Amino acid sequence: MSTPSNPSPDASVSERPRRSWGRRLWLAFFLLGTLGAGVGFVYKMYEFFWDVSGTEGFEFAGVHLVTYACVATGFIMLLAHGLLRGHFGDIEQPKYDMLERECAHDRHEFS
């Protein structure tokens, strides 16, 4: 038996609290998971910098860490530039532009 396409108003009212409760449960689950992962990450970073702050740590990995930090900073700056310039405003448009150019190229080449 199929369900009607337009359920009665009473059904939508009774569904609303259950959906809201389920969404809140999922939101709480992901927020707690993210918070736990963040706390673990901060603790591991603290341990890492505590170990590296010894003279052997900087002698061993200092140059590599500085290089990595410079590269990561460059990528973050490129991301910020793209966000501020609006490159992510219509993320699908480059795909359509590329397909349009490919079709034009094929028409030019094979006609």
Secondary structure by P-SEA (a helix, b strand, c coil): ccccccccaaaaaaaaaaaaaaaaaaaaaaaaaaaaaaaaaaaaaaaaaaaaccaaaaaccaaaaaaaaaaaaaaaaaaaaaaaaccccccaaaaaaaaaaaaaaaaaacc
